[in-house]
């Protein structure tokens, strides 16, 4: 099930919400011996969506149910996957396990202990509540083992942040509200936050936020950084810096192409094309060259002016980044790297 948001894009449901619905259906099937076709669950903010149950199986002492994840109109890599919960009695309390396609935590810094299945705290709480409510209704103790599986999740996880965060063998069961809001970008920003947490927990002295794959490769090689020092910040430099203010690191590098770094130089903290544009008049004033005024793209401006533009952009990007730290992040610990489309460093401001 999905619905329509105010901007006419369909909302969807998080993996955690789907896992909770599957858990409720599996537990009901275990207790009654009868499959259910739909279930309703309560989300953290009180909504009560209904989910279709598309998979049923049972065996000696267990039952399982599955929900096809509908992420609405969000470009979520888990959209359309089957989220399966298998429930059986446990020795005491609710226990969680990772089945096929669900990852396992191997690195500190995440909101789960090392060795735990990658089922985040809010989905765990939602499943706990469902199990508790049903147990009260049936007059039994809430002692069950819940194994969540996502067939195909191991391969799809390679396209996510999980390997870098130290989550191996599959996807994470995520969600804080139960709702996927189309293009809200909250999941991306949350991944940046978890990347910072992991880097800090591992004692890394230097992390880097980059705008894309090319800049990431260049910056990583330039400073010989490990994979988990690399933050795929994309357009969300502001989201990264805001979190770093509260969770600081000793040294930071920001790297990106001339277009996005020009936006940062002009003060933008969201670098997406739909949310910020380059003011070429202001850019010409910044660079001190009126040939830029009237340019139709950052590349056009760069071709008119050359290396001087890249250097001035890097210097201004550093000033604007430091302004977000209110003076307590030392300038000598911030590097800015401007890269062209071919992966060449066009400007670098360090120290």
C-alpha positions as CSV (number, residue, x, y, z in Angstrom):
1,X,0.0,0.0,0.0
2,X,1.1,3.6,-0.7
3,X,-0.5,6.9,-0.8
4,X,-0.1,10.4,-2.4
5,X,1.7,13.3,-0.7
6,X,0.9,16.9,-1.1
7,X,3.3,17.3,-4.1
8,X,1.4,14.5,-6.0
9,X,4.2,12.0,-5.4
10,X,3.3,8.8,-3.8
11,X,4.7,8.1,-0.3
12,X,5.9,4.7,0.4
13,X,6.8,2.6,3.5
14,X,10.3,1.9,4.9
15,X,11.8,-1.5,5.1
16,X,11.2,-1.4,8.9
17,X,7.5,-0.8,8.4
18,X,7.3,-3.7,5.9
19,X,9.3,-5.9,8.3
20,X,6.9,-5.0,11.1
21,X,3.8,-5.8,9.0
22,X,5.4,-9.2,8.0
23,X,6.2,-9.9,11.6
24,X,2.6,-9.3,12.7
25,X,1.2,-11.5,9.9
26,X,3.7,-14.3,10.6
27,X,3.0,-14.3,14.4
28,X,-0.8,-14.3,13.8
29,X,-0.3,-17.3,11.4
30,X,1.9,-19.1,13.9
31,X,-0.7,-18.7,16.7
32,X,-3.9,-19.4,14.6
33,X,-2.6,-21.7,11.9
34,X,-4.3,-19.5,9.3
35,X,-2.7,-17.1,6.8
36,X,-3.8,-13.5,6.8
37,X,-4.2,-11.4,3.6
38,X,-3.7,-8.0,5.1
39,X,-2.5,-6.4,8.4
40,X,-2.5,-2.9,9.8
41,X,0.3,-1.6,11.9
42,X,0.8,1.6,13.9
43,X,3.7,3.8,12.8
44,X,5.7,5.9,15.3
45,X,3.7,9.0,14.5
46,X,0.3,7.3,14.8
47,X,-0.6,6.4,11.2
48,X,-2.2,3.0,10.7
49,X,-1.4,1.8,7.1
50,X,-2.7,-1.5,5.8
51,X,-0.2,-3.9,4.1
52,X,-1.0,-6.7,1.7
53,X,0.7,-10.0,2.7
54,X,2.0,-11.6,-0.5
55,X,4.0,-14.5,0.9
56,X,3.2,-17.3,3.4
57,X,5.1,-20.4,4.6
58,X,5.1,-22.5,7.7
59,X,6.8,-25.5,9.2
60,X,7.5,-27.2,12.5
61,X,7.1,-24.5,15.1
62,X,7.5,-21.5,12.8
63,X,5.5,-19.4,10.3
64,X,6.6,-16.7,7.9
65,X,5.0,-13.9,6.0
66,X,6.2,-11.4,3.4
67,X,5.4,-7.9,2.2
68,X,6.5,-6.4,-1.1
69,X,8.1,-3.1,-0.3
70,X,6.5,-0.1,-2.0
71,X,8.7,2.9,-1.7
72,X,6.2,5.1,-3.6
73,X,7.8,7.4,-6.0
74,X,11.1,7.5,-4.2
75,X,14.1,6.1,-6.1
76,X,14.8,3.5,-3.4
77,X,17.0,0.5,-4.3
78,X,14.8,-1.7,-2.1
79,X,11.6,-0.8,-3.9
80,X,9.8,-4.0,-5.0
81,X,11.8,-6.3,-2.8
82,X,10.1,-9.0,-0.7
83,X,10.6,-8.4,3.0
84,X,10.1,-11.6,4.9
85,X,9.7,-12.3,8.7
86,X,9.9,-15.8,10.1
87,X,8.6,-16.1,13.7
88,X,9.1,-18.9,16.2
89,X,9.1,-19.3,20.0
90,X,12.2,-18.2,21.9
91,X,13.8,-18.9,25.2
92,X,12.9,-15.4,26.6
93,X,11.8,-12.1,25.2
94,X,12.0,-10.9,21.6
95,X,15.1,-11.9,19.7
96,X,16.2,-10.7,16.3
97,X,18.1,-12.6,13.6
98,X,19.4,-11.8,10.1
99,X,18.2,-14.1,7.4
100,X,19.1,-14.1,3.8
101,X,19.9,-10.7,2.4
102,X,20.0,-8.8,5.8
103,X,23.3,-7.5,6.9
104,X,25.3,-8.0,10.1
105,X,27.2,-5.2,11.9
106,X,31.0,-5.6,12.0
107,X,32.2,-2.1,12.9
108,X,31.6,0.2,15.9
109,X,29.9,3.5,15.6
110,X,26.4,2.3,14.5
111,X,23.4,2.3,16.8
112,X,23.8,-1.5,17.1
113,X,26.5,-3.6,18.7
114,X,29.0,-5.5,16.6
115,X,27.7,-8.9,15.6
116,X,24.1,-7.8,15.7
117,X,21.8,-8.1,12.7
118,X,21.4,-4.8,10.8
119,X,17.9,-4.2,12.1
120,X,17.8,-0.6,13.4
121,X,16.4,0.4,16.8
122,X,13.1,1.9,15.6
123,X,12.1,-1.1,13.5
124,X,13.0,-3.3,16.4
125,X,10.8,-1.2,18.7
126,X,7.9,-1.4,16.2
127,X,8.2,-5.2,16.0
128,X,8.5,-5.4,19.8
129,X,5.3,-3.5,20.2
130,X,3.4,-5.6,17.6
131,X,4.5,-8.8,19.4
132,X,3.6,-7.4,22.8
133,X,0.1,-6.4,21.7
134,X,-0.6,-9.7,20.1
135,X,0.8,-11.6,23.1
136,X,-1.5,-9.6,25.4
137,X,-4.5,-10.4,23.2
138,X,-3.7,-14.2,23.3
139,X,-2.7,-14.2,27.0
140,X,0.9,-15.5,26.3
141,X,4.4,-14.3,27.1
142,X,6.0,-12.2,24.3
143,X,8.9,-14.7,23.8
144,X,9.6,-15.0,20.1
145,X,12.5,-15.1,17.7
146,X,12.1,-12.9,14.6
147,X,14.3,-13.6,11.6
148,X,14.1,-11.0,8.8
149,X,15.1,-11.9,5.3
150,X,15.3,-9.9,2.1
151,X,15.9,-12.2,-0.9
152,X,18.4,-10.7,-3.2
153,X,19.5,-8.2,-0.6
154,X,23.1,-9.3,-0.5
155,X,23.7,-8.2,-4.1
156,X,21.7,-5.0,-3.8
157,X,23.6,-4.0,-0.6
158,X,26.7,-3.6,-2.7
159,X,25.0,-0.5,-4.2
160,X,24.5,1.1,-0.8
161,X,26.7,2.5,2.0
162,X,26.6,-0.8,3.9
163,X,30.0,-2.2,2.9
164,X,31.6,1.1,3.8
165,X,29.9,1.2,7.2
166,X,31.0,-2.3,8.0
167,X,27.6,-3.9,7.5
168,X,28.3,-7.2,5.6
169,X,26.2,-9.8,3.7
170,X,23.1,-7.7,3.1
171,X,20.9,-4.7,3.5
172,X,19.8,-2.9,6.7
173,X,16.2,-2.8,8.0
174,X,15.8,1.0,8.4
175,X,13.2,3.6,9.1
176,X,12.5,6.1,11.9
177,X,8.9,7.2,10.9
178,X,7.9,4.1,8.8
179,X,7.2,6.4,5.9
180,X,9.3,7.0,2.8
181,X,8.8,10.6,1.5
182,X,9.6,10.9,-2.2
183,X,12.9,12.6,-2.7
184,X,13.1,13.8,0.9
185,X,16.7,12.7,0.8
186,X,16.5,11.8,4.5
187,X,17.9,8.4,4.0
188,X,21.0,9.8,2.2
189,X,21.6,12.3,5.0
190,X,21.2,9.6,7.6
191,X,23.8,7.5,5.7
192,X,26.2,10.5,5.9
193,X,25.6,10.7,9.6
194,X,26.3,7.0,10.1
195,X,29.4,7.3,8.0
196,X,30.7,10.0,10.4
197,X,29.8,7.9,13.4
198,X,31.7,4.9,12.1
199,X,34.8,7.0,11.2
200,X,34.8,8.6,14.7
201,X,34.3,5.2,16.4
202,X,37.3,3.8,14.4
203,X,39.5,6.8,15.5
204,X,40.0,8.1,12.0
205,X,41.9,11.4,11.9
206,X,40.8,12.5,8.5
207,X,37.4,12.1,6.6
208,X,36.4,13.5,3.2
209,X,33.0,14.5,1.8
210,X,32.7,14.4,-1.9
211,X,30.0,15.2,-4.4
212,X,30.3,12.1,-6.7
213,X,32.2,9.1,-7.8
214,X,35.0,10.9,-9.7
215,X,35.8,13.4,-6.9
216,X,35.7,10.5,-4.3
217,X,38.3,8.5,-6.2
218,X,40.5,11.6,-6.7
219,X,40.3,12.7,-3.0
220,X,40.8,9.2,-1.7
221,X,43.9,8.7,-3.7
222,X,45.2,12.2,-3.0
223,X,45.2,11.6,0.8
224,X,45.5,7.8,0.9
225,X,42.2,7.5,2.8
226,X,40.5,4.2,3.7
227,X,37.0,3.5,2.3
228,X,35.2,4.2,5.5
229,X,36.8,7.7,5.7
230,X,34.9,8.6,2.5
231,X,31.5,10.4,2.9
232,X,29.3,10.4,-0.2
233,X,27.8,13.7,0.7
234,X,26.4,14.3,-2.8
235,X,24.6,17.6,-2.7
236,X,24.1,17.6,1.1
237,X,27.2,19.5,2.2
238,X,25.0,21.4,4.7
239,X,23.7,18.2,6.2
240,X,27.2,16.9,6.6
241,X,28.6,20.0,8.2
242,X,25.7,20.4,10.6
243,X,26.3,16.9,11.9
244,X,30.1,17.5,12.0
245,X,29.5,20.5,14.2
246,X,28.1,18.2,16.9
247,X,30.3,15.2,16.1
248,X,33.7,16.7,15.1
249,X,36.6,15.0,13.4
250,X,40.2,16.2,13.4
251,X,40.6,16.9,9.7
252,X,38.1,17.3,6.9
253,X,38.4,17.5,3.1
254,X,35.6,18.5,0.8
255,X,36.0,17.7,-2.9
256,X,33.8,18.2,-5.9
257,X,33.4,19.4,-9.5
258,X,33.7,23.1,-10.5
259,X,29.9,23.5,-10.7
260,X,28.9,22.3,-7.2
261,X,32.0,23.8,-5.6
262,X,31.1,27.2,-7.2
263,X,27.7,26.9,-5.4
264,X,29.5,26.2,-2.1
265,X,31.7,29.2,-2.8
266,X,28.7,31.4,-3.2
267,X,27.2,30.2,0.1
268,X,24.8,27.4,-0.9
269,X,24.6,24.4,1.5
270,X,22.4,22.3,-0.7
271,X,24.1,21.8,-4.1
272,X,21.2,20.2,-6.0
273,X,20.3,21.8,-9.2
274,X,16.6,22.1,-8.2
275,X,17.5,23.9,-4.9
276,X,20.4,26.2,-5.8
277,X,21.7,27.9,-8.9
278,X,24.9,29.7,-9.7
279,X,24.6,33.5,-9.8
280,X,27.2,34.3,-12.5
281,X,27.2,38.0,-11.7
282,X,28.1,37.3,-8.1
283,X,30.6,34.6,-9.3
284,X,32.3,37.2,-11.6
285,X,32.6,39.6,-8.6
286,X,34.1,36.8,-6.5
287,X,36.6,35.8,-9.2
288,X,37.3,39.4,-10.1
289,X,36.8,38.8,-13.8
290,X,33.8,40.2,-15.7
291,X,34.2,37.6,-18.4
292,X,32.2,35.2,-16.2
293,X,29.2,37.5,-16.1
294,X,26.8,36.1,-18.7
295,X,28.2,32.5,-18.7
296,X,25.6,29.8,-19.1
297,X,27.3,27.1,-16.9
298,X,30.2,26.7,-14.5
299,X,32.1,24.9,-17.2
300,X,31.5,27.8,-19.6
301,X,32.8,30.2,-16.9
302,X,35.8,28.0,-16.3
303,X,36.7,27.8,-19.9
304,X,36.5,31.6,-20.1
305,X,38.8,32.2,-17.1
306,X,40.7,29.0,-16.4
307,X,42.7,28.1,-13.3
308,X,42.1,31.4,-11.6
309,X,38.4,30.6,-11.2
310,X,39.1,27.2,-9.7
311,X,41.5,28.7,-7.1
312,X,39.1,31.5,-6.1
313,X,36.2,29.0,-5.9
314,X,38.3,26.8,-3.6
315,X,39.2,29.7,-1.4
316,X,35.7,30.9,-1.1
317,X,34.3,27.4,-0.5
318,X,36.7,27.1,2.4
319,X,35.6,30.4,3.9
320,X,32.0,29.4,3.6
321,X,32.6,26.0,5.1
322,X,34.5,27.4,8.0
323,X,31.6,29.8,8.7
324,X,29.4,26.8,9.4
325,X,31.7,25.8,12.3
326,X,31.5,29.2,14.0
327,X,35.2,29.5,14.2
328,X,36.0,26.5,16.4
329,X,37.2,24.2,13.5
330,X,40.8,25.1,12.8
331,X,41.4,26.4,9.2
332,X,44.5,24.4,8.8
333,X,42.4,21.2,9.3
334,X,40.1,21.9,6.3
335,X,41.1,21.1,2.7
336,X,39.1,22.0,-0.4
337,X,39.7,20.2,-3.7
338,X,38.2,21.3,-7.0
339,X,38.2,18.6,-9.7
340,X,37.3,18.6,-13.4
341,X,35.2,16.0,-15.1
342,X,38.2,14.0,-16.2
343,X,39.4,13.6,-12.6
344,X,42.1,16.3,-12.7
345,X,42.7,18.5,-9.6
346,X,42.2,22.1,-10.7
347,X,42.6,23.7,-7.4
348,X,43.6,22.6,-3.9
349,X,43.5,24.8,-0.7
350,X,45.1,23.3,2.3
351,X,46.4,24.5,5.6
